[in-house]
Amino acid sequence: MSGRQGGKAKPLKAPKKEKKDLDDADLEFKERQKKEAAERKALAEQAKKKGPLGGGGIKKSGKK
């Protein structure tokens, strides 16, 4: 018996990804995505500071 047969199997290596040549449109798109993500994160932080919204929803009566 070989020493490798027992225990955890060694994971297979993933093939290397090819580097893509990005043109101006791709670079602009990625930059815009980064800006939008940063804006969303800032809005989420502001919403956290303000607390819960409304607290509404369906009101239940005391009767059953």
PQR file with spaces between the fields and no chain letter, atoms N, CA, C, O and H, PARSE charges and radii, in Angstrom:
ATOM       1  N    MET     1       0.831   -1.178    0.000 -0.4000 1.5000
ATOM       2  CA   MET     1       0.000    0.000    0.000 -0.0000 2.0000
ATOM       3  C    MET     1       0.876    1.241    0.000  0.5500 1.7000
ATOM       4  O    MET     1       1.876    1.329    0.712 -0.5500 1.4000
ATOM       5  N    SER     2       0.473    2.178   -0.808 -0.4000 1.5000
ATOM       6  CA   SER     2       1.196    3.435   -0.919 -0.0000 2.0000
ATOM       7  C    SER     2       0.809    4.354    0.232  0.5500 1.7000
ATOM       8  O    SER     2      -0.283    4.229    0.787 -0.5500 1.4000
ATOM       9  H    SER     2      -0.340    2.107   -1.387  0.4000 1.0000
ATOM      10  N    GLY     3       1.679    5.260    0.587 -0.4000 1.5000
ATOM      11  CA   GLY     3       1.412    6.186    1.675 -0.0000 2.0000
ATOM      12  C    GLY     3       0.330    7.202    1.353  0.5500 1.7000
ATOM      13  O    GLY     3      -0.258    7.781    2.267 -0.5500 1.4000
ATOM      14  H    GLY     3       2.565    5.362    0.136  0.4000 1.0000
ATOM      15  N    ARG     4       0.056    7.431    0.085 -0.4000 1.5000
ATOM      16  CA   ARG     4      -0.925    8.453   -0.295 -0.0000 2.0000
ATOM      17  C    ARG     4      -2.352    7.929   -0.360  0.5500 1.7000
ATOM      18  O    ARG     4      -3.289    8.725   -0.415 -0.5500 1.4000
ATOM      19  H    ARG     4       0.533    6.960   -0.657  0.4000 1.0000
ATOM      20  N    GLN     5      -2.540    6.645   -0.355 -0.4000 1.5000
ATOM      21  CA   GLN     5      -3.883    6.123   -0.536 -0.0000 2.0000
ATOM      22  C    GLN     5      -4.789    6.406    0.658  0.5500 1.7000
ATOM      23  O    GLN     5      -5.993    6.596    0.484 -0.5500 1.4000
ATOM      24  H    GLN     5      -1.778    5.998   -0.310  0.4000 1.0000
ATOM      25  N    GLY     6      -4.242    6.438    1.836 -0.4000 1.5000
ATOM      26  CA   GLY     6      -5.053    6.702    3.015 -0.0000 2.0000
ATOM      27  C    GLY     6      -5.107    8.186    3.309  0.5500 1.7000
ATOM      28  O    GLY     6      -4.222    8.938    2.899 -0.5500 1.4000
ATOM      29  H    GLY     6      -3.264    6.284    1.977  0.4000 1.0000
ATOM      30  N    GLY     7      -6.128    8.607    4.009 -0.4000 1.5000
ATOM      31  CA   GLY     7      -6.217   10.001    4.416 -0.0000 2.0000
ATOM      32  C    GLY     7      -6.801   10.897    3.348  0.5500 1.7000
ATOM      33  O    GLY     7      -7.498   10.439    2.442 -0.5500 1.4000
ATOM      34  H    GLY     7      -6.847    7.997    4.342  0.4000 1.0000
ATOM      35  N    LYS     8      -6.514   12.159    3.463 -0.4000 1.5000
ATOM      36  CA   LYS     8      -7.101   13.154    2.568 -0.0000 2.0000
ATOM      37  C    LYS     8      -6.390   13.132    1.215  0.5500 1.7000
ATOM      38  O    LYS     8      -5.161   13.096    1.149 -0.5500 1.4000
ATOM      39  H    LYS     8      -5.949   12.531    4.199  0.4000 1.0000
ATOM      40  N    ALA     9      -7.173   13.153    0.144 -0.4000 1.5000
ATOM      41  CA   ALA     9      -6.609   13.160   -1.202 -0.0000 2.0000
ATOM      42  C    ALA     9      -6.096   14.555   -1.538  0.5500 1.7000
ATOM      43  O    ALA     9      -6.662   15.559   -1.104 -0.5500 1.4000
ATOM      44  H    ALA     9      -8.171   13.182    0.198  0.4000 1.0000
ATOM      45  N    LYS    10      -5.041   14.605   -2.298 -0.4000 1.5000
ATOM      46  CA   LYS    10      -4.466   15.889   -2.700 -0.0000 2.0000
ATOM      47  C    LYS    10      -5.358   16.511   -3.772  0.5500 1.7000
ATOM      48  O    LYS    10      -5.698   15.837   -4.745 -0.5500 1.4000
ATOM      49  H    LYS    10      -4.581   13.790   -2.650  0.4000 1.0000
ATOM      50  N    PRO    11      -5.747   17.786   -3.621 -0.5600 1.5000
ATOM      51  CA   PRO    11      -6.636   18.397   -4.619  0.2800 2.0000
ATOM      52  C    PRO    11      -5.933   18.604   -5.949  0.5500 1.7000
ATOM      53  O    PRO    11      -4.721   18.812   -6.004 -0.5500 1.4000
ATOM      54  N    LEU    12      -6.712   18.545   -7.016 -0.4000 1.5000
ATOM      55  CA   LEU    12      -6.164   18.765   -8.343 -0.0000 2.0000
ATOM      56  C    LEU    12      -5.917   20.250   -8.552  0.5500 1.7000
ATOM      57  O    LEU    12      -6.649   21.088   -8.027 -0.5500 1.4000
ATOM      58  H    LEU    12      -7.696   18.376   -6.972  0.4000 1.0000
ATOM      59  N    LYS    13      -4.890   20.569   -9.315 -0.4000 1.5000
ATOM      60  CA   LYS    13      -4.591   21.969   -9.591 -0.0000 2.0000
ATOM      61  C    LYS    13      -5.516   22.469  -10.692  0.5500 1.7000
ATOM      62  O    LYS    13      -5.767   21.770  -11.673 -0.5500 1.4000
ATOM      63  H    LYS    13      -4.295   19.888   -9.742  0.4000 1.0000
ATOM      64  N    ALA    14      -6.019   23.688  -10.518 -0.4000 1.5000
ATOM      65  CA   ALA    14      -6.870   24.301  -11.539 -0.0000 2.0000
ATOM      66  C    ALA    14      -5.979   24.854  -12.645  0.5500 1.7000
ATOM      67  O    ALA    14      -4.875   25.324  -12.371 -0.5500 1.4000
ATOM      68  H    ALA    14      -5.815   24.257   -9.721  0.4000 1.0000
ATOM      69  N    PRO    15      -6.441   24.805  -13.876 -0.5600 1.5000
ATOM      70  CA   PRO    15      -5.631   25.372  -14.963  0.2800 2.0000
ATOM      71  C    PRO    15      -5.497   26.885  -14.798  0.5500 1.7000
ATOM      72  O    PRO    15      -6.410   27.546  -14.302 -0.5500 1.4000
ATOM      73  N    LYS    16      -4.363   27.422  -15.213 -0.4000 1.5000
ATOM      74  CA   LYS    16      -4.132   28.855  -15.091 -0.0000 2.0000
ATOM      75  C    LYS    16      -5.059   29.607  -16.016  0.5500 1.7000
ATOM      76  O    LYS    16      -5.321   29.180  -17.140 -0.5500 1.4000
ATOM      77  H    LYS    16      -3.621   26.885  -15.616  0.4000 1.0000
ATOM      78  N    LYS    17      -5.565   30.759  -15.518 -0.4000 1.5000
ATOM      79  CA   LYS    17      -6.449   31.578  -16.332 -0.0000 2.0000
ATOM      80  C    LYS    17      -5.624   32.423  -17.282  0.5500 1.7000
ATOM      81  O    LYS    17      -4.558   32.929  -16.931 -0.5500 1.4000
ATOM      82  H    LYS    17      -5.352   31.105  -14.605  0.4000 1.0000
ATOM      83  N    GLU    18      -6.138   32.563  -18.489 -0.4000 1.5000
ATOM      84  CA   GLU    18      -5.442   33.394  -19.462 -0.0000 2.0000
ATOM      85  C    GLU    18      -5.725   34.857  -19.157  0.5500 1.7000
ATOM      86  O    GLU    18      -6.854   35.225  -18.835 -0.5500 1.4000
ATOM      87  H    GLU    18      -7.004   32.152  -18.774  0.4000 1.0000
ATOM      88  N    LYS    19      -4.707   35.677  -19.258 -0.4000 1.5000
ATOM      89  CA   LYS    19      -4.898   37.102  -19.029 -0.0000 2.0000
ATOM      90  C    LYS    19      -5.547   37.705  -20.267  0.5500 1.7000
ATOM      91  O    LYS    19      -5.134   37.452  -21.398 -0.5500 1.4000
ATOM      92  H    LYS    19      -3.789   35.378  -19.519  0.4000 1.0000
ATOM      93  N    LYS    20      -6.576   38.510  -20.019 -0.4000 1.5000
ATOM      94  CA   LYS    20      -7.299   39.122  -21.124 -0.0000 2.0000
ATOM      95  C    LYS    20      -6.760   40.524  -21.364  0.5500 1.7000
ATOM      96  O    LYS    20      -6.414   41.244  -20.428 -0.5500 1.4000
ATOM      97  H    LYS    20      -6.912   38.715  -19.100  0.4000 1.0000
ATOM      98  N    ASP    21      -6.697   40.889  -22.621 -0.4000 1.5000
ATOM      99  CA   ASP    21      -6.346   42.262  -22.958 -0.0000 2.0000
ATOM     100  C    ASP    21      -7.626   43.079  -22.903  0.5500 1.7000
ATOM     101  O    ASP    21      -8.550   42.833  -23.678 -0.5500 1.4000
ATOM     102  H    ASP    21      -6.979   40.304  -23.381  0.4000 1.0000
ATOM     103  N    LEU    22      -7.690   44.051  -21.993 -0.4000 1.5000
ATOM     104  CA   LEU    22      -8.886   44.854  -21.828 -0.0000 2.0000
ATOM     105  C    LEU    22      -8.800   46.108  -22.688  0.5500 1.7000
ATOM     106  O    LEU    22      -7.785   46.803  -22.699 -0.5500 1.4000
ATOM     107  H    LEU    22      -6.938   44.250  -21.364  0.4000 1.0000
ATOM     108  N    ASP    23      -9.875   46.380  -23.401 -0.4000 1.5000
ATOM     109  CA   ASP    23      -9.892   47.602  -24.187 -0.0000 2.0000
ATOM     110  C    ASP    23     -10.518   48.732  -23.354  0.5500 1.7000
ATOM     111  O    ASP    23     -10.877   48.531  -22.194 -0.5500 1.4000
ATOM     112  H    ASP    23     -10.700   45.815  -23.392  0.4000 1.0000
ATOM     113  N    ASP    24     -10.641   49.907  -23.954 -0.4000 1.5000
ATOM     114  CA   ASP    24     -11.120   51.074  -23.218 -0.0000 2.0000
ATOM     115  C    ASP    24     -12.529   50.877  -22.676  0.5500 1.7000
ATOM     116  O    ASP    24     -12.831   51.316  -21.566 -0.5500 1.4000
ATOM     117  H    ASP    24     -10.349   50.071  -24.896  0.4000 1.0000
ATOM     118  N    ALA    25     -13.393   50.223  -23.442 -0.4000 1.5000
ATOM     119  CA   ALA    25     -14.774   50.019  -23.004 -0.0000 2.0000
ATOM     120  C    ALA    25     -14.817   49.125  -21.764  0.5500 1.7000
ATOM     121  O    ALA    25     -15.568   49.392  -20.826 -0.5500 1.4000
ATOM     122  H    ALA    25     -13.148   49.865  -24.344  0.4000 1.0000
ATOM     123  N    ASP    26     -14.011   48.070  -21.765 -0.4000 1.5000
ATOM     124  CA   ASP    26     -13.977   47.174  -20.604 -0.0000 2.0000
ATOM     125  C    ASP    26     -13.452   47.891  -19.371  0.5500 1.7000
ATOM     126  O    ASP    26     -14.000   47.737  -18.280 -0.5500 1.4000
ATOM     127  H    ASP    26     -13.400   47.854  -22.527  0.4000 1.0000
ATOM     128  N    LEU    27     -12.394   48.674  -19.540 -0.4000 1.5000
ATOM     129  CA   LEU    27     -11.831   49.396  -18.411 -0.0000 2.0000
ATOM     130  C    LEU    27     -12.829   50.417  -17.862  0.5500 1.7000
ATOM     131  O    LEU    27     -12.947   50.584  -16.648 -0.5500 1.4000
ATOM     132  H    LEU    27     -11.949   48.799  -20.427  0.4000 1.0000
ATOM     133  N    GLU    28     -13.542   51.096  -18.754 -0.4000 1.5000
ATOM     134  CA   GLU    28     -14.540   52.076  -18.326 -0.0000 2.0000
ATOM     135  C    GLU    28     -15.668   51.390  -17.565  0.5500 1.7000
ATOM     136  O    GLU    28     -16.138   51.898  -16.547 -0.5500 1.4000
ATOM     137  H    GLU    28     -13.447   50.961  -19.740  0.4000 1.0000
ATOM     138  N    PHE    29     -16.103   50.227  -18.066 -0.4000 1.5000
ATOM     139  CA   PHE    29     -17.173   49.479  -17.417 -0.0000 2.0000
ATOM     140  C    PHE    29     -16.765   49.042  -16.013  0.5500 1.7000
ATOM     141  O    PHE    29     -17.542   49.182  -15.069 -0.5500 1.4000
ATOM     142  H    PHE    29     -15.721   49.814  -18.893  0.4000 1.0000
ATOM     143  N    LYS    30     -15.554   48.516  -15.872 -0.4000 1.5000
ATOM     144  CA   LYS    30     -15.076   48.079  -14.561 -0.0000 2.0000
ATOM     145  C    LYS    30     -14.963   49.248  -13.586  0.5500 1.7000
ATOM     146  O    LYS    30     -15.310   49.119  -12.412 -0.5500 1.4000
ATOM     147  H    LYS    30     -14.922   48.402  -16.639  0.4000 1.0000
ATOM     148  N    GLU    31     -14.479   50.384  -14.073 -0.4000 1.5000
ATOM     149  CA   GLU    31     -14.351   51.571  -13.229 -0.0000 2.0000
ATOM     150  C    GLU    31     -15.727   52.037  -12.754  0.5500 1.7000
ATOM     151  O    GLU    31     -15.898   52.406  -11.592 -0.5500 1.4000
ATOM     152  H    GLU    31     -14.196   50.490  -15.027  0.4000 1.0000
ATOM     153  N    ARG    32     -16.709   52.015  -13.665 -0.4000 1.5000
ATOM     154  CA   ARG    32     -18.058   52.429  -13.299 -0.0000 2.0000
ATOM     155  C    ARG    32     -18.652   51.472  -12.262  0.5500 1.7000
ATOM     156  O    ARG    32     -19.340   51.907  -11.338 -0.5500 1.4000
ATOM     157  H    ARG    32     -16.570   51.715  -14.608  0.4000 1.0000
ATOM     158  N    GLN    33     -18.387   50.166  -12.414 -0.4000 1.5000
ATOM     159  CA   GLN    33     -18.879   49.189  -11.449 -0.0000 2.0000
ATOM     160  C    GLN    33     -18.287   49.449  -10.068  0.5500 1.7000
ATOM     161  O    GLN    33     -18.998   49.358   -9.067 -0.5500 1.4000
ATOM     162  H    GLN    33     -17.828   49.813  -13.165  0.4000 1.0000
ATOM     163  N    LYS    34     -16.993   49.772  -10.000 -0.4000 1.5000
ATOM     164  CA   LYS    34     -16.348   50.057   -8.727 -0.0000 2.0000
ATOM     165  C    LYS    34     -16.971   51.277   -8.060  0.5500 1.7000
ATOM     166  O    LYS    34     -17.206   51.283   -6.851 -0.5500 1.4000
ATOM     167  H    LYS    34     -16.415   49.846  -10.814  0.4000 1.0000
ATOM     168  N    LYS    35     -17.241   52.318   -8.864 -0.4000 1.5000
ATOM     169  CA   LYS    35     -17.848   53.530   -8.310 -0.0000 2.0000
ATOM     170  C    LYS    35     -19.240   53.244   -7.769  0.5500 1.7000
ATOM     171  O    LYS    35     -19.594   53.706   -6.684 -0.5500 1.4000
ATOM     172  H    LYS    35     -17.051   52.313   -9.845  0.4000 1.0000
ATOM     173  N    GLU    36     -20.036   52.483   -8.521 -0.4000 1.5000
ATOM     174  CA   GLU    36     -21.389   52.159   -8.085 -0.0000 2.0000
ATOM     175  C    GLU    36     -21.364   51.318   -6.818  0.5500 1.7000
ATOM     176  O    GLU    36     -22.193   51.523   -5.931 -0.5500 1.4000
ATOM     177  H    GLU    36     -19.749   52.107   -9.403  0.4000 1.0000
ATOM     178  N    ALA    37     -20.438   50.380   -6.714 -0.4000 1.5000
ATOM     179  CA   ALA    37     -20.326   49.555   -5.515 -0.0000 2.0000
ATOM     180  C    ALA    37     -19.946   50.413   -4.310  0.5500 1.7000
ATOM     181  O    ALA    37     -20.464   50.208   -3.213 -0.5500 1.4000
ATOM     182  H    ALA    37     -19.765   50.213   -7.435  0.4000 1.0000
ATOM     183  N    ALA    38     -19.045   51.368   -4.510 -0.4000 1.5000
ATOM     184  CA   ALA    38     -18.645   52.252   -3.418 -0.0000 2.0000
ATOM     185  C    ALA    38     -19.822   53.124   -2.977  0.5500 1.7000
ATOM     186  O    ALA    38     -20.001   53.361   -1.782 -0.5500 1.4000
ATOM     187  H    ALA    38     -18.624   51.535   -5.402  0.4000 1.0000
ATOM     188  N    GLU    39     -20.626   53.604   -3.931 -0.4000 1.5000
ATOM     189  CA   GLU    39     -21.800   54.405   -3.589 -0.0000 2.0000
ATOM     190  C    GLU    39     -22.816   53.583   -2.807  0.5500 1.7000
ATOM     191  O    GLU    39     -23.377   54.061   -1.821 -0.5500 1.4000
ATOM     192  H    GLU    39     -20.481   53.412   -4.902  0.4000 1.0000
ATOM     193  N    ARG    40     -23.057   52.338   -3.247 -0.4000 1.5000
ATOM     194  CA   ARG    40     -24.000   51.478   -2.534 -0.0000 2.0000
ATOM     195  C    ARG    40     -23.539   51.209   -1.115  0.5500 1.7000
ATOM     196  O    ARG    40     -24.344   51.193   -0.184 -0.5500 1.4000
ATOM     197  H    ARG    40     -22.602   51.950   -4.048  0.4000 1.0000
ATOM     198  N    LYS    41     -22.236   50.997   -0.952 -0.4000 1.5000
ATOM     199  CA   LYS    41     -21.693   50.725    0.376 -0.0000 2.0000
ATOM     200  C    LYS    41     -21.868   51.940    1.275  0.5500 1.7000
ATOM     201  O    LYS    41     -22.210   51.796    2.449 -0.5500 1.4000
ATOM     202  H    LYS    41     -21.582   51.010   -1.708  0.4000 1.0000
ATOM     203  N    ALA    42     -21.637   53.149    0.732 -0.4000 1.5000
ATOM     204  CA   ALA    42     -21.805   54.370    1.505 -0.0000 2.0000
ATOM     205  C    ALA    42     -23.264   54.550    1.907  0.5500 1.7000
ATOM     206  O    ALA    42     -23.546   54.933    3.043 -0.5500 1.4000
ATOM     207  H    ALA    42     -21.360   53.266   -0.222  0.4000 1.0000
ATOM     208  N    LEU    43     -24.195   54.281    0.995 -0.4000 1.5000
ATOM     209  CA   LEU    43     -25.615   54.399    1.325 -0.0000 2.0000
ATOM     210  C    LEU    43     -26.020   53.385    2.391  0.5500 1.7000
ATOM     211  O    LEU    43     -26.831   53.693    3.265 -0.5500 1.4000
ATOM     212  H    LEU    43     -23.966   53.971    0.072  0.4000 1.0000
ATOM     213  N    ALA    44     -25.466   52.191    2.323 -0.4000 1.5000
ATOM     214  CA   ALA    44     -25.775   51.173    3.326 -0.0000 2.0000
ATOM     215  C    ALA    44     -25.274   51.604    4.696  0.5500 1.7000
ATOM     216  O    ALA    44     -25.947   51.372    5.700 -0.5500 1.4000
ATOM     217  H    ALA    44     -24.808   51.941    1.613  0.4000 1.0000
ATOM     218  N    GLU    45     -24.113   52.221    4.750 -0.4000 1.5000
ATOM     219  CA   GLU    45     -23.578   52.712    6.024 -0.0000 2.0000
ATOM     220  C    GLU    45     -24.462   53.808    6.596  0.5500 1.7000
ATOM     221  O    GLU    45     -24.706   53.847    7.802 -0.5500 1.4000
ATOM     222  H    GLU    45     -23.566   52.409    3.934  0.4000 1.0000
ATOM     223  N    GLN    46     -24.946   54.704    5.730 -0.4000 1.5000
ATOM     224  CA   GLN    46     -25.825   55.768    6.196 -0.0000 2.0000
ATOM     225  C    GLN    46     -27.133   55.192    6.713  0.5500 1.7000
ATOM     226  O    GLN    46     -27.662   55.663    7.720 -0.5500 1.4000
ATOM     227  H    GLN    46     -24.748   54.672    4.751  0.4000 1.0000
ATOM     228  N    ALA    47     -27.653   54.190    6.044 -0.4000 1.5000
ATOM     229  CA   ALA    47     -28.910   53.571    6.464 -0.0000 2.0000
ATOM     230  C    ALA    47     -28.740   52.882    7.816  0.5500 1.7000
ATOM     231  O    ALA    47     -29.662   52.883    8.632 -0.5500 1.4000
ATOM     232  H    ALA    47     -27.224   53.807    5.226  0.4000 1.0000
ATOM     233  N    LYS    48     -27.582   52.299    8.053 -0.4000 1.5000
ATOM     234  CA   LYS    48     -27.321   51.650    9.340 -0.0000 2.0000
ATOM     235  C    LYS    48     -27.360   52.658   10.477  0.5500 1.7000
ATOM     236  O    LYS    48     -27.878   52.371   11.556 -0.5500 1.4000
ATOM     237  H    LYS    48     -26.833   52.298    7.390  0.4000 1.0000
ATOM     238  N    LYS    49     -26.816   53.826   10.229 -0.4000 1.5000
ATOM     239  CA   LYS    49     -26.752   54.853   11.271 -0.0000 2.0000
ATOM     240  C    LYS    49     -28.134   55.377   11.634  0.5500 1.7000
ATOM     241  O    LYS    49     -28.383   55.712   12.792 -0.5500 1.4000
ATOM     242  H    LYS    49     -26.395   54.059    9.352  0.4000 1.0000
ATOM     243  N    LYS    50     -29.041   55.453   10.653 -0.4000 1.5000
ATOM     244  CA   LYS    50     -30.368   56.005   10.889 -0.0000 2.0000
ATOM     245  C    LYS    50     -31.265   55.043   11.660  0.5500 1.7000
ATOM     246  O    LYS    50     -32.187   55.487   12.344 -0.5500 1.4000
ATOM     247  H    LYS    50     -28.838   55.181    9.712  0.4000 1.0000
ATOM     248  N    GLY    51     -31.025   53.764   11.569 -0.4000 1.5000
ATOM     249  CA   GLY    51     -31.850   52.794   12.270 -0.0000 2.0000
ATOM     250  C    GLY    51     -32.878   52.174   11.345  0.5500 1.7000
ATOM     251  O    GLY    51     -32.839   52.384   10.133 -0.5500 1.4000
ATOM     252  H    GLY    51     -30.277   53.404   11.013  0.4000 1.0000
ATOM     253  N    PRO    52     -33.794   51.413   11.914 -0.5600 1.5000
ATOM     254  CA   PRO    52     -34.781   50.721   11.089  0.2800 2.0000
ATOM     255  C    PRO    52     -35.764   51.705   10.453  0.5500 1.7000
ATOM     256  O    PRO    52     -36.064   52.760   11.012 -0.5500 1.4000
ATOM     257  N    LEU    53     -36.248   51.336    9.285 -0.4000 1.5000
ATOM     258  CA   LEU    53     -37.198   52.178    8.579 -0.0000 2.0000
ATOM     259  C    LEU    53     -38.615   51.886    9.068  0.5500 1.7000
ATOM     260  O    LEU    53     -38.997   50.724    9.210 -0.5500 1.4000
ATOM     261  H    LEU    53     -36.004   50.479    8.831  0.4000 1.0000
ATOM     262  N    GLY    54     -39.378   52.916    9.322 -0.4000 1.5000
ATOM     263  CA   GLY    54     -40.806   52.825    9.578 -0.0000 2.0000
ATOM     264  C    GLY    54     -41.260   51.883   10.666  0.5500 1.7000
ATOM     265  O    GLY    54     -42.015   52.288   11.551 -0.5500 1.4000
ATOM     266  H    GLY    54     -39.067   53.859    9.207  0.4000 1.0000
ATOM     267  N    GLY    55     -40.834   50.664   10.630 -0.4000 1.5000
ATOM     268  CA   GLY    55     -41.287   49.681   11.605 -0.0000 2.0000
ATOM     269  C    GLY    55     -42.732   49.296   11.372  0.5500 1.7000
ATOM     270  O    GLY    55     -43.380   48.769   12.276 -0.5500 1.4000
ATOM     271  H    GLY    55     -40.221   50.335    9.912  0.4000 1.0000
ATOM     272  N    GLY    56     -43.253   49.547   10.180 -0.4000 1.5000
ATOM     273  CA   GLY    56     -44.662   49.273    9.873 -0.0000 2.0000
ATOM     274  C    GLY    56     -44.904   47.806    9.652  0.5500 1.7000
ATOM     275  O    GLY    56     -44.395   46.961   10.389 -0.5500 1.4000
ATOM     276  H    GLY    56     -42.727   49.975    9.446  0.4000 1.0000
ATOM     277  N    GLY    57     -45.666   47.510    8.659 -0.4000 1.5000
ATOM     278  CA   GLY    57     -46.006   46.126    8.379 -0.0000 2.0000
ATOM     279  C    GLY    57     -47.447   45.879    8.744  0.5500 1.7000
ATOM     280  O    GLY    57     -48.195   46.818    9.013 -0.5500 1.4000
ATOM     281  H    GLY    57     -46.079   48.197    8.061  0.4000 1.0000
ATOM     282  N    ILE    58     -47.836   44.646    8.755 -0.4000 1.5000
ATOM     283  CA   ILE    58     -49.217   44.293    9.061 -0.0000 2.0000
ATOM     284  C    ILE    58     -49.406   44.299   10.577  0.5500 1.7000
ATOM     285  O    ILE    58     -48.680   43.635   11.317 -0.5500 1.4000
ATOM     286  H    ILE    58     -47.228   43.882    8.536  0.4000 1.0000
ATOM     287  N    LYS    59     -50.390   45.058   11.011 -0.4000 1.5000
ATOM     288  CA   LYS    59     -50.696   45.118   12.437 -0.0000 2.0000
ATOM     289  C    LYS    59     -51.667   43.993   12.771  0.5500 1.7000
ATOM     290  O    LYS    59     -52.651   43.776   12.063 -0.5500 1.4000
ATOM     291  H    LYS    59     -50.980   45.598   10.410  0.4000 1.0000
ATOM     292  N    LYS    60     -51.382   43.289   13.843 -0.4000 1.5000
ATOM     293  CA   LYS    60     -52.265   42.206   14.267 -0.0000 2.0000
ATOM     294  C    LYS    60     -53.126   42.706   15.413  0.5500 1.7000
ATOM     295  O    LYS    60     -52.672   43.461   16.273 -0.5500 1.4000
ATOM     296  H    LYS    60     -50.582   43.465   14.417  0.4000 1.0000
ATOM     297  N    SER    61     -54.369   42.274   15.408 -0.4000 1.5000
ATOM     298  CA   SER    61     -55.238   42.641   16.524 -0.0000 2.0000
ATOM     299  C    SER    61     -54.981   41.677   17.666  0.5500 1.7000
ATOM     300  O    SER    61     -54.359   40.632   17.475 -0.5500 1.4000
ATOM     301  H    SER    61     -54.738   41.661   14.710  0.4000 1.0000
ATOM     302  N    GLY    62     -55.451   42.021   18.834 -0.4000 1.5000
ATOM     303  CA   GLY    62     -55.254   41.181   20.001 -0.0000 2.0000
ATOM     304  C    GLY    62     -56.170   39.985   20.024  0.5500 1.7000
ATOM     305  O    GLY    62     -55.960   39.058   20.806 -0.5500 1.4000
ATOM     306  H    GLY    62     -55.956   42.870   18.989  0.4000 1.0000
ATOM     307  N    LYS    63     -57.199   39.989   19.169 -0.4000 1.5000
ATOM     308  CA   LYS    63     -58.170   38.884   19.175 -0.0000 2.0000
ATOM     309  C    LYS    63     -57.628   37.667   18.442  0.5500 1.7000
ATOM     310  O    LYS    63     -56.842   37.785   17.501 -0.5500 1.4000
ATOM     311  H    LYS    63     -57.370   40.742   18.534  0.4000 1.0000
ATOM     312  N    LYS    64     -58.066   36.491   18.893 -0.4000 1.5000
ATOM     313  CA   LYS    64     -57.666   35.260   18.206 -0.0000 2.0000
ATOM     314  C    LYS    64     -58.850   34.519   17.706  0.5500 1.7000
ATOM     315  O    LYS    64     -58.704   33.457   17.101 -0.5500 1.4000
ATOM     316  H    LYS    64     -58.705   36.396   19.657  0.4000 1.0000
